[in-house]
Amino acid sequence: MINIIEANTKSLLKDFVKFPFTLYKDNPYWVPPLIQDEMETFDKTKNPAFSSAEAYFYIAYKDNKIVGRIAAIINWDEVNDQEKKKVRFGWWEVIDDIEVTKALLEKVYELGRKSNLEYVEGPMGFSNLDKVGVVTEGFDEIGSMITWYNYPYYKEHLEKLGYIKEKEYLENKFPFSNVNPDFFFKAQELIKKRYSLRPINFTKTKDIMPYVDEMFDLFNSSYASLSSFVAITDVQKEYFKKKYIGFINPEYIKFVVDKDNKIVAFSIVMPSFGQALQKAKGKLFPFGFYHLLKAKKESKEVLFYLIGVDPEYQSKGVTAVIFNEYYHTFKELGIKECVRTPELEDNTAIHNIWKHFDPVTFRRRRTYKKDL
């Protein structure tokens, strides 16, 4: 018999967070999150996502053992402002037993029907800055700190339960040796002159902070046209600023500004923390912090996390300016591999940016949808 319990105490939430550590024990590709970080994500008093979303966390038990978990989420901004009558599910982990998946998803349907919603989609988090998608190809590649990993049977469970593909995401990579600066060097010089633009590079986190709110505003406007986009709020900006900006090497954040010092493009790159997080095993202390710090300084693999261009400048080649700045930074640091985090398959504008570097798609993931 499968028993579903809401994780509505700190102790149960910790069980919810720790279940994947058992599920993926000894799996060489799964990257564990930091337990403390996950606990904060699910804390209504700390994560501002709860100001515009509601979420319930469920654990499945069978024979007194945890066999699955799921979060049922409604992003009310999405429902009210965009009129998408959608209930989300996320943080879904399960043993290979479709009955467990069925029982967990029933909790998501209950929430959706109670709130008069029309369909369910997942896996996805509260917002666009959360992890997304079930891996459908590329199971033998290490994950990252900003993606979920899963076993091949996840896709089978959903499809057997009548889910259909909603959105497809691609993850691509290319060796830094593929980057020929001739493609962008002359172009970026012309673009800077034509539009009176200049790049801004950083060596200290404190120098980035005055620009961060404006960067998030640009993030909202540059991604607004994508079908899955829900703007991040002012409260969320503050939260992400505190949570992430200090964690990223300042030299990996690039801005392009116009003659009035207004940001027209930005990019955030992160060192690869995958192996460091595997060594940390979910804990910062005693040694996790050391492994992460070492990766921050020494990783020769980088992840392109976000890139945003003001809609007014989107067809004007501004990314050439950003690439030129990264080229010099990466060359100096001896970067070997460049990885692009999940991008929507139908986001052709972003794929065109990278075409000169001969990227290879190494993993695919998707969200699934079902009418309630």
N, C-alpha and C positions, 0 to 999 in steps of 0.2 A: 504494500500500500504506500502511495506517495502522499506525504503530508507537507503542505505549504504554510510557512509561518512568516509573518511580516517582521523584518529586522528593524524593530522600533526602539531598541535600547542600544547603548554604546557597545555592550558585550556582543549582542547579535550582529550589529554592524561590523564589528571586528571579524566575526565568523564569515560574514558576507565578503569582506575584503580579502580574507586569507584563503578562501576556498580554492582560487586558481593555483595557489602555491602547491596544493596537493594534486590538483588535476594535471598540472604540467611538470610535475616533479621529474627531473632528469631530461626534460625536453630541451635540446640545444638551441632551439630557435625562439622560444618564448622569452620575452623580456619582462621581468616582474616590475610592478610599480613600487613606489615607496609607500609603505603601509600608512605612515603618518599623513602623507599627501592625499591618499585616497580617503582617509577618514575625514580630512578637512573638506574634501570635495562634497561629501555627503552630509556635512554639518550645516543645518539650516541657519545657524547663527554666524557662520563664517563665509559661506559661498553665496555671493550676491545673485547667482542664477535663480535662487529661490524667491527673489523679489518678483519675478515674472513667470516662474514655473512652479509646478508642484510635482513631487516625486515620491514614490513608495518603493521600498526595497523588500524583495521576497527571497526566502531560502527554501529549497526543496529538500526534504529528508526522506530516506528510504532505509528501512531497517536501522533506524537511529543514526544513520550516517548522512552527512551533507552530500547531495548528488547534483545540485544545480542552484543557480541564483539568477535573478533578473531585476532590473529597475523599470518601473512603469512611470512614464514622464509625460506631462502636458506642458508645452511651452505656450503660455497664454498670449504672449505677443504674437506668436505665429497664428494661433487660432483667431484672435480678435482683430489684429491689424491686417493680416494677410488672408484671413478667411479660409485658412487651411484647416479643415475639421479633422485634425490628426492627433492620435495618441502615439507617443514614441516608446520604444523599448531599447534599453541599453545595458551595458555591463552584464551581458548574458553569457553565462558559462554553464556547461552541462556535460554530464557523462553521456556515452553513446546509448541513450535510451529515449526514444521519441516520445514515450508517455510522460517523461519528466518535462521535456520541452513543452508538450501540450498543456500540462498542468500549470507550468509557469506562465505561459502566454495567456492562459485563461484569466489570470489576474490583471493582465494588461487590457484584455477585452472588457473586463468588468468596469475598470476605470473609464475606458473610452465610452462605453454605453451609458454609464451613469452621467457622463458629462455631455451626452448627445453628440458625440464625435462620429465620424463616418468611416475612418480607416485607420489602420495601424501601420507604422513604418519603423524599421530598425535594422540592425542595431545602430543607435546614435545617442549622443549625449544631450545635454541641455541646450548647447549652442554650437555654432560653427567652429569654435576653438576647441571643442572636445573631440575625442576619438570617434571614428566612424567606420562602419562596414564590417561584413563577414569576408574573410579571406577566401577566394575561390580558386586562385592559382598562386603558386610561389610559396608553398609550405616549407620548402627547404632553404629559406632565406631568413636570417635573423631579423626579428622585429625591431621596433624602435620605441623610444619613450613616449612617442606621440601617436602610436598606432596600437590597435588590438591585434592579437594573434589568435588563431583558433585551429582546431582539427578539421580535416576535410568533411567530417560527417555533419557539421553545422549546416552547411548549404543543403545537404540531403534532407535533414530534418525539416527545414523551412519549406522546401519544395514539395515534400510529401504532404505537408499540412496546407497546401494550396496557396502558398506565397508566390508572388511573381517579382521579377527584378524591377526595382524602381530606379536606382541610380548606380552607375558603374564608375569606379575610381581606378586610376592607374598609378602605379609607383614606378618611377624610372630612375636609372642611374647611368653615369658615364665616367670614364677615367678622366682626371684633370688633364692628362696628356692629349685628350681629344680637343682641348680648347685652343683654337688658333686665334691669337689676339688681332690678326689682320681683319677678321670679320667685323670687329666692333671698334677698333682703335680710331680709324679715320672718321667713321660715322659719328662716334660720340663727340669728336672735336667739332664737327659741323653742327651737330644738334645743340651743343652747349652755346655756340655762337648764335645760331639762328633764333633760339628761344631764350637767350640770356639765362641759362641754367648753370648751376654749379653743384658738385657733389659735396657732401659733408661726411667725413670719416671721424671715428672716435677712438680714444684710447682709455677713457674713463667713463664708467657707468653714470656718474653724477652729471656728466655733460649731456647725456642722452635724455635724462628725465624731463627737461623743459619742453621737449618735442613730442613726448609720448602721447598726450591727449590728441594732439593734431594728427599724429600718425594713425590712431584708432579711428578718428573721423574719416580719414582718407581710406582706411580699410573698409569702413561701412559703405562709402560712396563707390569705391572701385569694385566691390563685390556685389553691389545691390542688384545687378541684372541677372545674377545666377539663380536658377530655379530653387535651390535649396537654402538660400541665404536668409538669415534672420539677424538683423542689426544688433550689435552689442550695445548695452546701455552705459550711461555714465558711471553707475555704481560698479558695473563689471570692468570698465576701463581701469578704475582704481585698483580693483582686485588683481587683474592680470599684470598691472604695472608692478605691484608689490611682489607678486608671486614669480614672475618670469624674467623681467628685464635684468635684474641683478644676477640671474643665473646664466645669462648669455654673454659670451665674450664681446666686449664693446666694439672690437674691430670687425665683428660679424654683423653689425647693424649699419646699414648704409641709407642715407637720405639724399634725394636730389631736390634742390630748392630753386625757386625762380628769383628774379631780381628783387622782389619784395620779401624774400626769405620765407615764402610760403612753400610747404612741402608739396611736390607734384609726384613724387615716387618714393617708395621705400622698399627695403628688403631686409628680412631677418633670416640669418643662417645659424644653425646650431652645430656644435661638435657632436659626433655620434656618441651617445651615452649607453648604447645597447649592452656592450660587454661589461661596462662598469656597473650597470644596474644588475646584471646577472651575478656579478661578484658580491654586490651589496646585499643581495637576497632580501630586499624589502626594507632594510634598516640603514639609517644614516650612521648609527653608532654600533660598535666601536670603529669599524673600518670602512663603512659605506661612503662616508664623506671623503675619505682619502681617495677611493677609487674614482669617484665622480670628479674630484678636483684634478686628479691625474689625467682623466679623459679630457677635461676642459682645456688643459694645457697642451696635451700631447697627441690627441686624436688626429689621425691623418685622413679621416673621413668626415665630410660635412653634410648636413641635411638642410636643404632649402626649405624653410618652414613657411614663410609668407613672402609674397611679393605683391605690391599693389601700386597701381598707376592711376592718377587722376583721370577720370573719363575724358576730359578735354585733351589729354596728352596721349591717349592710349594707342593711337596709330602713328605716333611721331618718332618712334625709335628710341624713347628715353631709356629703355632697358639696356641699351648699348653703354650708356654712362655708368649704370650700376655694374654691368659685367666687367667693364674696364677697371673699376675700383676693386672688385673681388679678385680679378686676375692678379693684380699686384699683391694683394693681401695673401692669397693662397700660395702664390709662388714663393713669397718670403717665408711662409710657414711650412712649406713642403707638403701641401695637401695632395693626396693621391686619388681620392674617390669623391665624386659628387653625387648625392642622392636627393631625389625629389620626393617629398612626402605626398600623400594621396591627392590627386587632382581629378576633377570630374572629367570623364571621357569626352563629354560634349563641350568642354571649355577649350575650343580650338585656339583662341587667342593665346592662352598660356602655353599650349603645345608648340605653337609657331615660334615662340620666344627661344625655345631650346633646340630647334631642328638642326642648327649648324654643328651641334656637339655630338651627333649620332647617338642619342640616348637609347637604351635598351629597356623595355618594360620587363621588370623582374617579378612584379606581383600585381594581381588584380583583386579588387574587393568590391562588394556591392551592398547596397541596402535593399531590403525586401519589403513588399507592401501587400496588405490584404484588406479587403473590405470587411467592415464589422457586421 
